Amino acid sequence: MRFLLSAVFALVLVLSMPMRAMASDTVRGGQIFNTNCAACHAGGGNIVKSERTLRQADLEAYLPNYLTGHETGIVAQVTYGRNAMPAFLDVLSENEIADVAAYVEDQASHGWS
């Protein structure tokens, strides 16, 4: 009986845990980036404010929350926009934004090469 109760408890515990989010797709993120972001951020640059590129050192310097969670900081920027950058909350899905963030982080960590 004790084993059965333990098994039921374990099953309930596992089923009540939130499912792990699907891993972000950097290939898809690159496609979405090229369609929606590259006009201003081609090659990790910034045609509006040249000092605010998508290079890692610049992201660390100006993007809130980047140092505590790289992709989280990028997701917030893409979702809500800031200054000259428009919000993409109503344009892209959460998964698409996560994919773009993963792509930007991947490119930034490799120097956009």
ZIFEN-V988712 format. One record per residue. N is the residue number from 1. RES is the residue in three letters. PHI is phi as a letter, one per 40 degrees, with the letter a starting at -180 (* if undefined). PSI is psi in whole degrees, -180 to 180 (none if undefined). D_LAST is the distance of its C-alpha to the last C-alpha in whole Angstrom. Layout:
# ZIFEN-V988712
n:res:phi:psi:d_last
N:RES:PHI:PSI:D_LAST
N:RES:PHI:PSI:D_LAST
This chain:
# ZIFEN-V988712
n:res:phi:psi:d_last
1:MET:*:-43:61
2:ARG:c:-40:59
3:PHE:c:-43:56
4:LEU:c:-45:56
5:LEU:c:-40:56
6:SER:c:-42:53
7:ALA:c:-44:51
8:VAL:c:-44:52
9:PHE:c:-45:51
10:ALA:c:-41:47
11:LEU:c:-45:47
12:VAL:c:-42:47
13:LEU:c:-47:45
14:VAL:c:-44:42
15:LEU:c:-24:43
16:SER:c:-11:43
17:MET:c:142:39
18:PRO:c:145:37
19:MET:c:142:34
20:ARG:c:134:31
21:ALA:c:149:29
22:MET:c:144:27
23:ALA:c:142:23
24:SER:c:151:20
25:ASP:b:105:19
26:THR:c:-29:15
27:VAL:c:-49:15
28:ARG:c:-39:18
29:GLY:d:-39:16
30:GLY:c:-40:13
31:GLN:c:-44:16
32:ILE:c:-41:18
33:PHE:d:-47:15
34:ASN:c:-34:15
35:THR:c:-39:19
36:ASN:b:-20:20
37:CYS:b:-28:17
38:ALA:c:-23:15
39:ALA:d:-36:18
40:CYS:b:-26:17
41:HIS:b:32:14
42:ALA:d:133:12
43:GLY:g:21:8
44:GLY:g:7:9
45:GLY:c:-165:12
46:ASN:a:111:16
47:ILE:c:-16:18
48:VAL:c:-50:21
49:LYS:b:98:21
50:SER:c:-24:18
51:GLU:c:-9:18
52:ARG:b:68:18
53:THR:c:-179:14
54:LEU:c:20:12
55:ARG:c:150:11
56:GLN:d:-45:12
57:ALA:c:-39:15
58:ASP:c:-41:16
59:LEU:d:-41:16
60:GLU:c:-35:18
61:ALA:c:-37:20
62:TYR:b:-14:21
63:LEU:c:115:21
64:PRO:d:142:24
65:ASN:g:0:24
66:TYR:c:-40:21
67:LEU:c:-27:22
68:THR:c:-17:24
69:GLY:a:93:22
70:HIS:d:-59:19
71:GLU:c:-32:19
72:THR:c:-43:23
73:GLY:c:-41:22
74:ILE:c:-42:19
75:VAL:d:-45:22
76:ALA:c:-43:24
77:GLN:c:-45:22
78:VAL:c:-42:22
79:THR:c:-50:25
80:TYR:b:-11:27
81:GLY:g:179:25
82:ARG:a:139:26
83:ASN:f:-124:27
84:ALA:c:-15:26
85:MET:c:126:24
86:PRO:c:159:26
87:ALA:c:144:27
88:PHE:b:14:26
89:LEU:d:-41:28
90:ASP:c:4:30
91:VAL:b:-44:28
92:LEU:b:151:26
93:SER:c:167:27
94:GLU:d:-41:27
95:ASN:c:-40:25
96:GLU:c:-41:23
97:ILE:c:-42:22
98:ALA:c:-39:21
99:ASP:c:-42:19
100:VAL:c:-44:17
101:ALA:c:-42:17
102:ALA:c:-40:16
103:TYR:c:-48:13
104:VAL:c:-45:12
105:GLU:c:-43:13
106:ASP:c:-46:10
107:GLN:c:-43:7
108:ALA:c:-40:9
109:SER:c:-16:10
110:HIS:b:15:6
111:GLY:g:21:5
112:TRP:f:39:4
113:SER:c:none:0
